[in-house]
């Protein structure tokens, strides 16, 4: 089990993240296991994954188009977005598209090269949970995703920028 961070802090997670090997094959897994599969495998074997005993979630690579899941988002309780490197910000755009354009309401998880330094920015664009990269320290502060009480910019969590909120209060 991996440790996942969400608004409640660090928790155990039973989802099994499946990454293909060099030949493109997924590692073996039990039929009743909850698995997170790559988008390409989900598209190719949708029927098989839908008929399993365990739950199936999908993870998107940095270059994947979230629109590929548009018609099936209601079937998925979890969508993960992979960050191949700390400096690759394409996952932020994918998260906003899933939340704002495609109205995805399930759990959105950041996986891959995720550091605790990124948690607040990831949370603002719509992520709910985060898997910190192996070898990086886990944060001890449960409020790490919300260290500031106000943000100037608009975001998925707060659609109006601060100046608009201040004007509307008066």
Phi, psi and omega in degrees: 000142179260156175270129180242143177253132172222193183299337180273356182110206182276134179219158173286153182223133182266357179289139178257115180277120182257118176248134181291152176279187183298333179274356180091003181272145177277150176293159180293150179207155180286149181295334181263005179282148173275118187238151174246114186251154177295151180305318182299321178288322178300314181295317183288329187229038183310312182297317180295317180292324180292334183266004179289161176286321179278167178281151178235131174241170183236142171243141181256135172286169182298329182265004182283149178266117180301339179298338179297338180258359189311314184278350184243006183299330180292345179273346189252122177276346181215133170233130178250147177238127184271133173252103184293335175212157181303328185269000181270111185262009182297332180295331177297316179295319179298320179297313180296321178297314179300317182285312190268320182273319185257003174054039178290126184250357180280188180287133178244121188241137173267128179230168177101225183274066182257128178248157182295341177297335185269351192302316182296315179296321177295319180297320182296330179271358173124358178289144179254331183218160189216137173251110181290137181305139178303135180094346177268146181292142175279138178291151179257348181270119181293337180268020184299328180283347179224061182285342181247143181281334181227153175229141180287318186278160171282157180204178175300319182287329181221095186294338180259134176293163185304317183297326177291321178294322180291321178294319181291338181285326185281000000 
